[in-house]
């Protein structure tokens, strides 16, 4: 299977062998006909191997790395996730269900991000590993274990895609300049709800429960010509000097899967208030508004942080950012539309 996310080709070989892929029908919206020439034994197909941003191989052995440094962990619905920097310089990601995992903190490693501590994880009791994957820095290849749990597959794929796309534009060390891959643009997911009107997109940011979906619904219900691009995890990029946003196969609780690419007119961080008021943010405030909505696990690795911050800064040079204090009413939607789109 080849899918196109944020203008990048992503491959999952032998997809028909893994029933869990069929349980994520949103992928079909982004599927591309054909395959990858180098990965298909020389068969003539539509996507050159050099243009594949990520190749996810399922069913591989991914042994625990005792020397890995745990960067970030979180738990949701009884599933614990662990993002780590492997001892070989690459990245690892695991999702574990059940049991009593123990994280033991050690001495700080002295990296720029001081909140990162050296930790090791050991699963205990009746824990069960749902998926494990690893990726070398700068490589499009991601190896993962067999997976049957839909939640684990969906989120692991999201992590793998973000790791691959945020590195786009980075040319790995190659033996010859003739082997260099084409220069391409990085992309990254942003936790937001995106509405489109008049051919331009507005991204609404905010913590879960602050009303992003409610506000975009007010646009859809009250502002003619509005439509929802994505309600949870669109991808942003800068292409040909323009900030753009793409729909993605991940849209939270709202089934909204569009592969469209739309120019970004503005970004708005929401907060609930007993009034409707909007103001444009300064550059420093704008960065502070956008950054918390980017993949949180990447904030604990210096290399990935640099990549994410560079892309965020590139977007913010081209897009105004606002703070909207608002009520859940039509007037709030009209105010944000009038301010950002001028209509």
C-alpha positions in Angstrom: 0.0 0.0 0.0 1.2 3.5 -0.9 -0.5 6.5 0.7 0.1 10.2 0.2 0.1 12.3 3.3 1.1 16.0 3.2 2.4 15.5 -0.4 4.7 12.7 0.7 4.6 9.0 -0.4 4.5 6.5 2.5 4.7 2.8 1.9 3.4 -0.2 3.9 4.5 -3.3 2.0 2.3 -6.4 2.0 -0.6 -4.5 3.5 -3.0 -7.2 2.7 -1.3 -9.5 5.2 -2.3 -7.2 8.1 -6.0 -7.1 8.9 -5.5 -4.1 11.2 -4.8 -1.9 8.2 -8.3 -2.7 6.8 -9.7 -1.6 10.2 -8.4 2.0 9.4 -10.5 2.8 6.3 -9.3 6.5 6.3 -6.1 5.2 4.8 -8.0 4.4 1.6 -8.8 8.1 1.0 -5.0 8.7 0.8 -4.0 5.6 -1.1 -2.0 5.9 -4.3 -2.2 3.3 -7.1 1.0 1.5 -7.9 4.0 0.7 -5.8 7.7 1.4 -5.3 10.1 0.2 -8.0 13.1 -0.6 -5.7 10.9 -2.3 -3.2 9.0 -4.3 -5.7 11.7 -6.3 -7.3 12.2 -3.9 -10.2 8.5 -4.0 -11.2 7.6 -0.9 -13.2 5.3 1.2 -11.0 4.3 4.8 -10.4 6.3 6.0 -7.4 10.1 6.0 -7.6 11.8 4.6 -4.5 13.8 7.8 -4.0 10.5 9.7 -3.5 9.3 7.5 -0.7 9.4 9.4 2.6 8.7 6.4 4.8 8.6 2.7 4.4 6.9 0.9 7.3 7.8 -2.8 7.5 5.5 -4.8 9.8 6.3 -8.2 11.3 9.9 -7.4 12.1 11.8 -8.2 15.3 12.4 -5.1 17.4 14.4 -6.1 20.5 14.4 -3.9 23.6 17.4 -1.7 23.8 18.9 -1.7 27.3 21.0 1.4 26.5 18.0 3.5 25.2 17.2 6.8 26.9 13.5 7.2 27.5 12.4 10.6 26.2 8.7 10.7 26.8 5.9 8.5 28.1 2.2 8.8 28.5 -0.9 6.6 29.2 -4.3 6.6 27.7 -7.1 4.1 28.0 -4.9 1.7 29.8 -2.2 1.7 27.1 1.2 3.1 28.0 3.4 4.6 25.3 7.2 5.0 25.4 9.3 7.1 23.0 13.0 6.6 23.3 16.4 7.5 21.8 18.1 4.2 21.1 21.8 3.6 21.8 22.5 3.4 18.1 21.3 7.0 17.7 17.9 6.1 16.2 14.4 6.2 17.8 12.2 3.6 19.3 8.5 3.6 20.2 6.6 1.0 22.2 3.0 0.6 23.3 2.2 -1.7 26.3 -1.1 -2.8 27.6 -1.7 -3.8 31.3 0.8 -4.6 34.0 2.6 -2.2 36.2 5.4 -0.5 34.3 8.1 1.1 36.4 10.1 4.1 35.3 13.3 4.7 37.3 14.9 8.1 36.9 18.6 8.5 36.9 21.0 11.4 36.4 20.3 14.1 33.9 22.2 13.6 30.7 23.3 17.2 30.2 21.5 17.8 26.9 20.0 21.2 26.1 16.5 20.1 27.1 17.1 19.7 30.8 13.7 18.2 31.5 14.9 15.0 29.8 16.1 12.4 32.3 17.8 9.1 31.7 15.3 6.4 32.5 14.7 2.7 31.9 11.4 0.9 31.6 10.7 -2.6 32.7 7.2 -4.1 32.2 6.0 -6.2 35.0 3.0 -8.4 35.9 0.6 -9.3 33.0 1.7 -6.6 30.6 1.5 -7.2 26.9 3.5 -5.4 24.2 1.1 -4.2 21.5 3.7 -2.9 19.1 7.4 -1.8 19.0 9.1 0.0 16.3 12.5 1.6 15.5 13.8 4.1 13.0 17.3 5.2 12.3 17.8 9.0 12.2 17.7 10.3 8.6 16.4 7.0 7.2 12.9 6.5 5.7 12.8 2.9 6.9 10.7 2.1 10.0 10.7 -1.5 11.3 7.8 -2.6 13.5 6.6 -5.8 15.1 3.4 -7.5 14.1 0.3 -5.6 15.4 -3.4 -6.5 15.7 -4.6 -3.7 18.0 -6.1 -0.9 16.1 -5.3 1.8 18.6 -1.7 0.8 18.7 -1.4 0.7 14.9 -3.2 4.0 14.3 -1.0 5.9 16.8 2.2 4.2 16.0 1.7 5.0 12.3 1.1 8.6 13.2 4.3 8.7 15.2 6.3 7.1 12.3 4.8 9.5 9.7 5.7 12.5 11.9 9.2 11.3 12.5 9.7 10.7 8.7 8.1 13.9 7.5 9.7 16.3 10.0 13.1 15.1 8.6 12.2 15.8 5.0 14.7 18.1 3.4 17.5 16.4 5.3 19.9 14.5 3.1 21.4 11.5 4.8 25.2 10.8 4.5 25.6 9.2 1.1 28.7 8.0 -0.7 28.4 10.3 -3.6 26.6 13.5 -4.6 25.1 11.6 -7.5 23.1 9.5 -5.0 21.6 12.5 -3.2 17.9 12.4 -2.7 15.8 15.3 -4.0 15.4 18.3 -1.7 11.9 18.2 -0.3 9.9 20.1 2.3 9.3 18.9 5.9 5.8 18.6 7.4 4.4 18.0 10.8 1.1 17.3 12.5 -0.6 20.0 14.5 -3.3 19.4 17.1 -6.1 21.6 15.7 -9.4 21.8 14.0 -9.2 23.3 10.5 -12.0 25.0 8.6 -11.9 26.3 5.0 -13.8 29.1 3.5 -13.1 31.0 0.3 -10.2 28.7 -0.6 -8.3 29.6 2.6 -7.8 27.6 5.8 -7.9 28.7 9.4 -6.4 26.5 12.1 -8.0 26.6 15.6 -5.7 25.5 18.4 -6.4 24.8 22.0 -6.2 22.1 24.7 -8.7 19.3 24.5 -12.0 20.5 25.8 -11.5 24.2 25.0 -14.0 24.2 22.1 -12.0 23.8 18.9 -14.6 21.5 17.3 -17.4 23.6 18.7 -16.1 26.7 17.1 -15.5 25.2 13.7 -19.0 23.7 13.9 -20.3 27.3 14.4 -18.5 28.2 11.1 -20.1 25.3 9.3 -23.6 26.1 10.6 -23.5 29.8 10.2 -21.0 30.8 7.5 -21.9 29.8 4.0 -19.2 28.0 2.0 -17.3 26.7 5.1 -16.1 23.1 5.2 -14.1 21.1 7.6 -10.7 19.9 6.4 -9.6 18.0 9.6 -10.8 18.0 13.2 -7.7 16.8 15.0 -4.4 16.2 13.2 -3.8 18.1 9.9 -0.2 18.5 8.7 1.4 21.9 8.0 4.3 22.7 5.7 5.9 25.5 3.7 6.0 24.9 0.0 7.1 27.3 -2.7 7.2 30.1 -0.1 3.6 29.5 1.0 2.3 28.0 4.3 -0.1 25.2 3.6 -2.2 22.7 5.5 -3.1 19.2 4.5 -5.9 16.9 5.6 -4.7 13.5 7.1 -6.0 10.0 7.9 -6.2 11.1 11.6 -9.1 13.2 12.6 -10.0 12.3 16.2 -13.6 11.6 17.0 -14.9 13.3 13.9 -14.6 11.2 10.7 -13.3 13.9 8.4 -10.7 12.6 5.9 -9.7 14.9 3.1 -6.4 14.8 1.2 -6.8 18.4 0.1 -4.0 21.0 0.3 -5.1 24.5 1.3 -3.2 27.8 1.9 -3.2 28.9 5.5 -4.8 32.3 6.1 -4.4 32.3 9.9 -4.0 30.4 13.1 -6.2 31.1 16.1 -5.7 29.8 19.7 -9.0 29.6 21.5 -9.8 30.1 25.2 -13.3 30.2 26.8 -14.5 33.5 28.1 -17.7 35.4 29.0 -17.2 37.6 26.0 -15.9 37.6 22.4 -12.6 39.3 21.9 -9.7 38.7 19.4 -6.2 40.2 19.1 -3.2 39.4 16.9 -0.2 38.0 18.7 3.4 39.2 18.6 6.0 36.9 17.0 7.0 35.5 20.4 3.4 35.0 21.5 2.6 33.4 18.2 5.4 30.8 18.6 4.1 30.2 22.2 0.6 29.6 20.8 1.6 27.2 18.1 4.3 25.1 19.7 2.2 23.3 22.4 0.0 21.9 19.6 3.0 20.2 17.8 3.9 16.6 18.7 4.8 16.7 22.4 7.2 13.7 22.4 9.5 15.5 20.0 10.1 18.3 22.6 12.4 16.0 24.5 14.9 15.3 21.8 17.2 18.1 20.6 17.4 17.0 17.0 13.6 16.6 16.5 13.0 19.9 18.5 15.3 21.8 16.1 13.5 20.3 13.1 10.0 21.1 14.5 11.0 24.6 15.6 12.6 25.4 12.2 9.3 24.4 10.4 7.1 26.3 12.9 9.2 29.4 12.5 9.0 29.1 8.7 5.2 28.9 8.9 4.9 31.8 11.4 6.9 34.1 9.1 4.0 33.8 6.6 0.9 33.4 8.8 -0.7 35.7 11.4 -1.6 34.2 14.7 -4.5 35.4 16.9 -5.9 34.7 20.4 -9.7 34.5 20.5 -11.4 34.7 23.8 -14.9 33.6 23.0 -18.4 32.3 23.8 -19.8 29.3 21.9 -22.0 31.4 19.7 -22.4 32.6 16.2 -21.0 36.0 17.0 -17.6 34.4 17.9 -17.5 32.6 14.5 -18.3 35.8 12.6 -15.6 37.7 14.6 -12.9 35.2 13.8 -13.9 34.9 10.2 -14.0 38.7 9.7 -10.7 39.2 11.4 -8.7 36.4 9.7 -10.3 36.2 6.3 -11.7 39.7 6.1 -15.2 38.5 5.0 
